[in-house]
Amino acid sequence: MPPLQAALPAPYYIDDAHWRRERERVLHREWFCAGRLSTHGLDQGLTDRLAVVDVAGESVLVVRTRDGQLRASYNVCRHRGSQVVPVDPALDPPAPCPASALRCAYHSWTYDLCGRLLKAPHTEDVEAFAPDAFGLHPVGAATWGGFLFLHLTPDAAPPLLESLGDAPARVSRYPLDTLVVGATLVYDVAVNYKVVLENYNECYHCAAVHPELVRLVPDFARGGADLDWQSGIAHREGAWTFTASGTSERSPFPGLNAEERVRHKGELVYPNLMLSLSADHAAAFALWPTGPGHTRIVCDLLFARDEAAKESFDPSDAVEFWDLVNRQDWAVCASVQRGMSSRAYGGGWFAPMEDASLDIRRWLLPRLGEDPS
């Protein structure tokens, strides 16, 4: 019988100094999922568009240029450091909008949508002033499956598909890139983002926390042991999607294989995207960590465009079921966070059936320059 494995120590979840270190060395050096392109008004086919996105405390300008390319830059003017687009940290970022140039409101330094300096008032007589040396600092921008990904250290960024590993191949028959947002659920949860990732990566908790989910997917009562995650997890007889009834008036996605038409699949894309795939819709969770003990979770429910365009379209069956399961998860995760903050807690343990949860150590620790063993 394999032994228990030690989880990450408590400071990795509650300590502010560790959070700042992890944010700089991990979150700011990985491809970070910024949600759906459509949410930011950056769909393919649109041009001259601007969105402002916060990535773990860094404000980023993301644009769709006139030639249809995505470009991103730090929201920091090269003159005196003002934000080019002012963002009040107490408020949500400005709404996406049309844009033909980026003008800093402080001293009117103006940049094109690719970040090149176009105009710097009163620098005409500055000796050897070289506008090309004063472009906005770039941020990597790429897309997959209709999602926007940003990389705050673009010079060290591998290609996005390389970072995604085998996930695109495993979900290749789901038409993620063409799905539309049918509903969005937003939660502010007092929890470290890694607690949410670990919770997603195991079903040891399902029988105790999710009775409705277990009735829909009885195999989840086994705690995740000996389940064929690769092929997907079967629903109860007669059920084939994530709703209370296990059915829907919506049609399954065309192109799914026989297993995918009746099974549920999940993917965890580090550091902050969780995908739960049903035959007729997908739940996409983007985690937006803002501190060691707080995460905003945006759950987009995605549907086929032709289904969403129907006059009879009603996503409430999926919305109600997901909101129930989500709130159960967030409540138990917040309890974990509170327990981890106790002086009695130094670190936890993984049972053998939680082996997938060890991924958080295997993924995180090498990026911090630490030994995952």
ABEGO torsion letter per residue (X at the ends): XBBBBBBBBAAAAABAAAAAAAAAAAAAABBBBAEBAAAAGABBGBBGBBBBBBBGGBBBBBBBBAAGBBBBBBBBBAAAGBBABBBBAABBBBBBBBBABBBBAAAGBBBBAAGBBABBBGAAABBGBBAAAABBBBBBBBBBGGBBBBBABAAABBBAAAAAEAAAAAAAABBAAABBBABBBBBBBBBBAAAAAAAAABAAAAAAABAAAAAABAAAAAGGBGBBAAAEBBBBBGBABBBAAGBBABBBBBGBBAAAAABBBBBBBOAABBBBBBAABBBBBBBBBAEAABBBBBBBBBBBAAAAABAABBAAAAAAAAAAAAAAAAAAAAAAAAAAABAABAEBBBBAAAAAAAAAAAAAAAAAGBBAX
